[in-house]
Amino acid sequence: MNTIKIGWSEKDLTPEGRRVDLAGQFYERISDSVETPIMVTALALDSGDEAAIFCACDLVSTSTALLRSVRARLEGKADIPVDKVMISAIHTHTSMAYANRSDSVALSTVEILKEFMPDVEYEKLVESDDADILRGEEAHEYLADIISATILEAWENRSEGAFAQGFGRAAVGMCRRVCYDDGSAKMWGDVDMANFTELEGGNDSGIELLFTYDKSRKLTGVIANVACPAQVLEHRSFISSDYMGKVKKNLREKLGNDVNFLGLVSPAGDQCPRDMIRWVDPETPINDPNIERIDLKHRAADPSMFDIKGCELVARRITTEILYALEDVCEYTESAIFNHKVIKLDMPLRRVTIEEKDAAIEALKKFAAESSGKVNFRDSARTHIYAGTISRYRVQQKTNTVEIEVHVIRLGNIAFATNPYELFLNYGNQIRARSAAHQTFLIQLCCGSRGYLPTEKAEKGSHYSAYVSSGTAGHEGGDLLVRKTLSEINAMFE
């Protein structure tokens, strides 16, 4: 066992004096203000023989292209082991898009639609030609510069210290997929129907916690692993770090401004911060046809989980649990077994049949024939499944697998494992349930952005997040990922 050195750093990603192209949803959104800054936080752990550098970004995703750009900037600097650098996203939809932010192997919906409608016009909800918007390749380079600088600073800041484990429980993430009696399912489906049968999956209210200290036992940082994306405010048009940023603000008000916070999202591809049973409408209208409700019954429930008040409540629940867990800390670890394995895993590409491809072609032909030649965001969302099916059919003629990067770490009696998906909760539950570690941190959308990875039940129910076009892997890949992650974790604890 070696002494663990710990280093932290945080930097602001919010562009000064410029708007951004907001990532997420099926239509273009341009920021009109800053609700809370978006940040990048890095934590470096080093034992002399082994290292791990966690980096959480207030972004919708961190692609392999961004990861390569960051690692290239770090190469040869301060002896930092660039292959041990992990970059993850909190999956906020109120942060900046950038060039090559997705690792999709498919053509876009727009590219496919143009094959059937060569003269199509795409209606925009906002004008976005202004030069002050930070987007595309410029945004990519901007992010890579700041993220790499943050990681390097965390590495250079490392010094001897200690860590302590904790656990909390807060009702934050809930299943957002609704099932009906014909076997179908729908993300954001209406439950106030006689045909509603169940929510497709469960939820995980557990929060894995880790606290770091300097040599004098002064708290230096908090790591929280929550099974819910930071998407309370996902439809809004301001820049925001969503509930994760508010947790950090709350902690600093209580513990001091020098306390760092690393927010890590656990497998939560089918989770959201909203109670589908006790549905509460947004305070003001949003552009999402799946959110619309007719004759809504008003419930005694949380405030709107589309708005700031709801976001603050989520943050307060998490903050309260962190503060309670801190009160219980009585064991500190200064030296520990420390292993870190980087795995390249060939995941099977989710495939479509010839029949599915032909049906998708006919559906788009019908859409083109009935269209006026103009396509809006609702049309784009509706045709996404067909365009994705056609594109996947073409891709699978050339490749059977997609390589992903997975990190598995042992730190004392704790395990960490990453994946590049919006991984459905059940896969995370399977890993945690069978892990040999005393505590298991799981980080989704890390070192890549490969889309959703649904369960077999979700694939049969279909709809967004379970379509072929929603991600590169299906349930066979999910099963493989679970088996491989477990075998690697448990081998470290033999």
C-alpha positions in Angstrom: 0.0 0.0 0.0 1.2 3.5 -0.9 0.4 6.9 0.4 -2.2 8.6 -1.8 -1.5 12.1 -3.1 -4.5 14.3 -3.9 -4.8 17.3 -6.1 -7.8 19.5 -7.1 -8.5 22.2 -9.7 -11.5 24.0 -11.0 -12.0 26.4 -13.9 -14.8 28.3 -15.5 -16.0 27.2 -19.0 -18.5 30.1 -19.4 -17.5 32.2 -22.3 -17.2 35.9 -21.3 -19.4 38.2 -23.4 -20.5 35.5 -25.8 -23.5 33.4 -26.4 -23.3 29.7 -27.0 -25.1 27.1 -29.1 -26.9 25.1 -26.4 -26.6 21.3 -26.7 -29.6 19.0 -26.5 -33.2 18.8 -27.8 -34.2 18.5 -31.5 -33.9 22.2 -32.3 -31.4 24.9 -32.2 -31.2 26.9 -29.0 -29.0 29.9 -28.5 -28.2 31.1 -24.9 -29.8 34.4 -23.9 -28.3 34.7 -20.4 -26.2 32.9 -17.7 -28.2 31.3 -14.9 -25.2 29.7 -13.3 -21.7 29.3 -14.6 -20.6 26.1 -16.3 -17.4 24.7 -14.8 -14.8 21.9 -15.2 -13.4 20.2 -12.1 -10.5 17.8 -11.9 -9.3 15.5 -9.2 -5.9 13.8 -9.4 -5.0 10.8 -7.3 -1.4 9.5 -7.3 0.5 6.8 -5.4 3.8 7.1 -7.2 3.2 3.7 -8.9 -0.4 4.4 -10.0 -2.6 7.4 -10.9 -6.2 8.4 -11.8 -7.3 11.8 -13.0 -11.1 12.3 -12.9 -12.4 15.3 -14.7 -16.1 16.3 -14.6 -17.5 18.9 -17.1 -20.7 20.8 -17.0 -21.4 19.7 -20.6 -24.0 17.5 -22.3 -21.3 15.0 -23.3 -17.5 14.5 -23.7 -16.7 12.8 -27.0 -13.6 10.8 -27.9 -12.6 13.6 -30.2 -12.6 16.0 -27.2 -10.8 13.5 -25.1 -8.1 13.1 -27.8 -7.7 16.9 -28.0 -7.3 17.2 -24.3 -4.8 14.3 -24.0 -2.8 15.8 -26.9 -2.4 19.0 -25.0 -1.2 17.2 -21.9 1.3 14.9 -23.6 4.8 15.3 -22.2 3.8 17.8 -19.5 4.7 17.2 -15.8 5.0 13.5 -16.4 1.2 13.2 -16.4 -0.1 9.8 -17.4 -2.5 10.9 -20.2 -4.0 7.4 -20.6 -5.2 7.6 -17.0 -7.2 10.9 -17.7 -11.0 10.4 -17.6 -13.4 13.1 -18.8 -17.1 12.8 -18.0 -20.1 15.0 -18.4 -23.0 15.8 -16.1 -25.3 15.8 -19.1 -26.8 19.2 -18.7 -28.7 20.5 -21.8 -28.0 24.1 -20.8 -24.4 24.1 -21.8 -22.4 24.6 -25.0 -22.3 22.4 -28.0 -19.0 22.0 -29.9 -17.6 20.3 -33.0 -17.5 16.5 -32.9 -19.3 16.2 -29.5 -21.0 13.0 -30.5 -19.5 9.6 -31.2 -22.4 8.5 -33.4 -21.4 6.1 -36.2 -24.5 7.1 -38.2 -25.5 9.9 -40.6 -27.7 12.6 -39.0 -31.4 12.8 -39.5 -30.9 15.9 -41.6 -28.6 14.1 -44.0 -31.0 11.2 -44.4 -34.0 13.4 -44.9 -32.2 15.3 -47.6 -32.0 12.1 -49.7 -35.8 12.0 -49.7 -36.4 15.8 -49.8 -33.4 17.4 -51.6 -35.0 20.9 -51.5 -36.1 20.7 -47.8 -36.1 23.9 -45.8 -35.4 23.7 -42.0 -37.4 26.1 -39.9 -35.5 27.7 -37.1 -36.9 28.9 -33.8 -34.2 31.5 -33.3 -31.9 33.5 -35.5 -28.3 32.3 -34.9 -26.0 33.8 -37.5 -24.4 36.3 -35.1 -20.6 36.3 -34.8 -20.7 36.5 -31.0 -21.9 32.8 -30.7 -19.1 30.4 -29.6 -19.8 27.2 -31.5 -18.3 24.5 -33.7 -14.6 24.0 -34.0 -13.9 27.2 -32.1 -15.9 25.9 -29.1 -14.1 22.5 -29.3 -10.7 24.2 -29.1 -11.8 26.6 -26.4 -13.0 23.6 -24.2 -10.0 21.5 -24.9 -7.7 24.4 -23.8 -9.5 25.0 -20.5 -10.1 21.3 -19.6 -6.5 20.3 -20.2 -5.3 23.3 -18.1 -7.6 22.2 -15.3 -6.3 18.7 -15.4 -2.7 19.8 -15.4 -3.2 22.1 -12.5 -4.9 19.3 -10.5 -1.9 17.1 -11.2 0.6 19.7 -10.1 -1.5 20.5 -7.0 -1.3 16.9 -5.6 0.0 16.5 -2.1 -0.3 13.9 0.7 -3.7 13.7 2.2 -6.5 11.3 3.1 -9.9 10.2 2.0 -13.1 9.0 3.8 -16.1 7.2 2.5 -19.7 8.2 2.9 -23.2 7.3 1.7 -26.4 9.3 1.3 -29.9 8.8 0.0 -32.1 11.3 -1.8 -35.0 11.0 -4.2 -33.6 12.6 -7.3 -33.7 10.3 -10.3 -36.9 8.6 -11.4 -37.8 6.4 -14.4 -39.1 8.5 -17.3 -40.2 5.6 -19.6 -43.9 4.8 -19.4 -45.4 1.4 -20.4 -48.8 0.6 -21.9 -50.9 -2.6 -22.2 -50.0 -3.2 -25.9 -46.4 -3.7 -24.9 -45.3 -0.3 -26.1 -43.4 2.3 -24.1 -42.8 6.0 -24.4 -40.3 8.4 -22.9 -42.3 11.2 -21.1 -45.5 9.1 -21.8 -48.8 10.2 -20.3 -49.7 8.0 -17.3 -53.3 9.4 -17.0 -54.6 6.8 -19.4 -56.5 3.5 -18.9 -53.8 1.8 -21.0 -51.0 2.8 -18.6 -49.5 -0.3 -16.8 -46.2 0.7 -15.2 -43.0 2.6 -15.3 -40.5 0.6 -17.2 -37.7 0.6 -14.6 -37.0 1.6 -11.0 -34.8 4.2 -9.6 -31.7 4.4 -7.4 -31.8 7.0 -4.6 -28.4 6.0 -3.2 -25.6 8.5 -3.4 -22.0 7.2 -3.3 -19.8 9.7 -1.5 -16.1 10.2 -1.0 -14.4 13.0 0.9 -10.8 14.2 0.5 -8.7 15.9 3.2 -5.2 17.5 3.5 -2.6 16.2 6.0 -4.2 18.3 8.8 -7.6 16.7 8.2 -9.1 19.8 6.6 -11.8 19.0 4.0 -10.6 19.7 0.5 -13.3 18.1 -1.7 -16.5 16.1 -2.1 -17.2 13.4 -4.7 -20.9 12.6 -5.2 -22.2 9.8 -7.6 -25.9 10.4 -8.4 -28.1 8.3 -10.6 -29.8 11.2 -12.4 -28.6 13.5 -15.3 -28.4 17.2 -14.5 -31.4 18.0 -16.5 -34.0 19.8 -14.5 -33.6 22.9 -16.7 -32.9 21.0 -19.9 -35.4 23.0 -22.1 -34.4 26.5 -21.0 -32.4 29.0 -23.1 -29.9 30.1 -20.5 -26.5 28.7 -19.6 -26.6 26.6 -16.4 -24.8 23.8 -14.5 -28.3 22.7 -13.4 -28.5 20.9 -10.0 -24.9 20.0 -9.8 -23.8 23.6 -9.8 -26.3 24.4 -7.1 -25.0 21.5 -4.9 -21.5 23.0 -5.2 -22.9 26.5 -4.3 -24.7 25.1 -1.2 -21.7 23.2 0.0 -19.4 26.2 -0.3 -21.9 28.3 1.7 -21.7 25.7 4.5 -18.1 24.5 4.2 -16.1 27.3 2.7 -15.2 28.4 -0.9 -12.1 26.3 -0.9 -14.0 23.0 -0.9 -14.1 21.4 -4.3 -17.0 19.4 -5.7 -16.9 16.6 -8.3 -20.3 15.6 -9.5 -20.4 12.2 -11.3 -23.5 10.8 -12.9 -24.2 7.1 -12.3 -26.0 5.0 -15.0 -29.2 6.9 -15.6 -30.1 6.6 -19.3 -33.8 6.0 -18.4 -33.8 8.4 -15.4 -35.0 12.0 -15.0 -35.6 14.4 -12.0 -39.4 14.2 -12.6 -42.1 12.1 -11.0 -44.1 10.7 -13.9 -47.0 9.7 -11.6 -47.4 13.1 -9.9 -46.8 15.1 -13.0 -46.3 18.9 -12.6 -46.2 21.0 -15.8 -43.5 23.5 -16.5 -44.1 27.0 -15.2 -43.8 28.4 -18.7 -44.2 26.6 -22.1 -41.4 24.6 -23.6 -40.8 23.2 -27.1 -41.3 19.5 -26.5 -44.4 17.7 -27.9 -43.8 14.7 -25.5 -44.2 17.0 -22.5 -47.7 18.3 -23.5 -50.6 17.2 -21.3 -54.3 17.6 -21.9 -56.7 18.2 -19.0 -53.8 17.8 -16.5 -54.9 16.9 -12.9 -53.1 19.0 -10.3 -51.3 17.0 -7.7 -49.7 17.6 -4.3 -46.2 17.1 -5.4 -42.7 18.7 -5.9 -42.5 22.1 -7.7 -42.0 22.0 -11.4 -38.9 19.9 -12.2 -38.5 22.0 -15.4 -37.7 25.2 -13.5 -35.3 26.8 -11.1 -37.4 26.2 -7.9 -37.4 22.5 -8.6 -33.7 22.5 -9.4 -32.9 24.2 -6.1 -35.0 21.5 -4.3 -33.0 18.7 -5.9 -29.8 20.4 -4.9 -31.0 20.9 -1.4 -31.8 17.2 -1.0 -28.4 16.1 -2.2 -26.6 18.8 -0.1 -28.4 17.7 3.1 -27.4 14.1 2.6 -23.7 15.1 2.0 -23.7 17.2 5.1 -25.2 14.4 7.2 -22.7 11.9 5.8 -19.8 14.3 6.7 -21.0 14.3 10.3 -20.5 10.5 10.4 -16.9 10.5 9.1 -14.6 8.9 11.7 -12.2 6.8 9.6 -9.6 8.3 7.3 -7.4 6.5 4.8 -4.0 7.8 3.9 -2.5 4.8 2.1 -4.3 2.1 0.2 -4.1 -0.5 -2.6 -4.4 1.5 -5.8 -4.9 -0.1 -9.2 -6.1 1.4 -12.5 -6.8 -0.5 -15.6 -7.7 1.0 -19.0 -9.7 -1.4 -21.2 -10.4 -1.2 -24.9 -13.6 -3.2 -25.4 -15.2 -4.1 -28.8 -18.9 -3.6 -28.3 -21.4 -5.3 -30.8 -23.1 -2.8 -33.0 -26.8 -2.8 -32.6 -28.3 -4.0 -35.9 -31.5 -3.6 -37.9 -33.1 -6.1 -40.2 -33.8 -5.7 -43.9 -37.5 -5.5 -43.1 -37.0 -2.7 -40.5 -34.9 -0.8 -43.1 -37.5 -1.1 -45.8 -40.3 0.0 -43.4 -38.2 3.1 -42.5 -37.7 3.9 -46.2 -41.4 3.7 -46.8 -42.2 5.9 -43.8 -39.8 8.6 -45.0 -41.2 8.4 -48.5 -44.7 8.9 -47.1 -43.5 11.8 -44.9 -41.8 13.5 -48.0 -44.9 13.1 -50.1 -47.1 14.7 -47.5 -44.7 17.4 -46.5 -44.9 21.0 -47.7 -41.1 20.9 -48.1 -40.5 22.6 -44.8 -39.4 20.7 -41.7 -39.6 21.9 -38.1 -38.2 20.4 -34.9 -41.3 18.3 -34.4 -40.8 16.7 -37.8 -37.1 16.1 -37.0 -38.0 14.3 -33.7 -40.7 12.3 -35.4 -38.5 11.1 -38.3 -35.5 10.5 -36.1 -36.3 6.8 -35.7 -36.6 6.1 -39.5 -33.5 8.1 -40.5 -31.5 6.3 -37.8 -32.7 2.9 -38.9 -31.7 3.5 -42.5 -28.3 4.9 -41.5 -27.6 2.0 -39.1 -28.4 -0.5 -41.9 -25.7 1.1 -44.0 -23.2 1.2 -41.3 -23.6 -2.4 -40.3 -22.6 -3.5 -43.8 -19.1 -2.2 -43.0 -18.6 -2.9 -39.3 -19.8 -5.2 -36.6 -18.3 -3.6 -33.5 -17.6 -0.2 -32.0 -14.5 0.1 -29.7 -15.0 1.9 -26.4 -12.7 2.9 -23.6 -13.5 1.7 -20.0 -11.6 2.5 -16.8 -11.7 0.2 -13.8 -10.0 1.4 -10.6 -9.5 0.0 -7.1 -8.8 2.6 -4.3 -8.6 0.7 -1.0 -12.0 -1.1 -0.7 -13.6 1.2 -3.3 -14.2 0.5 -7.0 -14.7 3.0 -9.8 -15.9 2.0 -13.3 -16.7 4.1 -16.3 -18.6 3.8 -19.6 -19.3 6.1 -22.5 -23.1 5.6 -22.7 -26.3 7.0 -21.3 -26.5 3.6 -19.6 -29.9 2.4 -18.4 -30.1 2.0 -14.6 -30.5 -1.7 -14.5 -27.0 -2.3 -15.9 -25.6 -0.1 -13.1 -27.7 -2.0 -10.6 -26.3 -5.3 -11.8 -22.7 -4.1 -11.5 -23.2 -2.7 -8.0 -25.1 -5.7 -6.8 -22.3 -8.2 -7.8 -19.2 -6.0 -7.2 -16.7 -7.3 -4.7 -15.9 -3.7 -3.6 -17.3 -2.3 -0.4 -18.5 0.7 -2.4 -18.8 1.1 -6.2 -18.8 4.4 -8.1 -20.1 4.2 -11.6 -19.6 7.0 -14.1 -21.6 7.2 -17.4 -20.8 9.4 -20.4 -17.1 9.1 -19.6 -14.4 9.0 -22.2 -16.8 9.1 -25.1 -20.5 9.7 -26.0 -21.9 6.6 -27.6 -25.6 7.4 -27.0 -28.2 5.4 -25.0 -27.7 1.8 -24.0 -31.2 0.4 -23.3 -32.4 -2.9 -21.8 -34.0 -5.6 -23.8 -37.4 -4.6 -22.3 -36.9 -1.0 -23.4 -35.9 -2.1 -27.0 -39.2 -4.1 -27.2 -41.2 -1.1 -25.9 -39.3 1.2 -28.3 -39.5 5.0 -28.5 -36.8 7.6 -28.0 -33.8 6.4 -25.9 -34.5 2.8 -27.0 -34.6 3.3 -30.8 -31.7 1.9 -32.9 -30.9 5.5 -33.7 -30.6 6.4 -30.0 -27.2 4.7 -29.5 -24.6 2.4 -31.0 -25.2 -0.6 -28.7 -28.2 -2.8 -27.7 -28.9 -5.1 -24.8 -26.4 -7.7 -26.0 -23.7 -5.0 -25.6 -25.1 -4.0 -22.2 -24.8 -7.6 -21.0 -21.2 -7.7 -22.3 -20.4 -4.4 -20.6 -21.8 -5.7 -17.3 -19.8 -9.0 -17.5 -16.6 -7.3 -18.4 -16.8 -4.6 -15.8 -17.6 -7.1 -13.1 -14.8 -9.4 -14.0 -12.3 -6.6 -14.0 -13.5 -5.1 -10.7 -13.7 -8.5 -8.9 -10.3 -9.5 -10.2 -8.8 -6.5 -8.5 -10.3 -7.7 -5.2 -9.3 -11.3 -5.3 
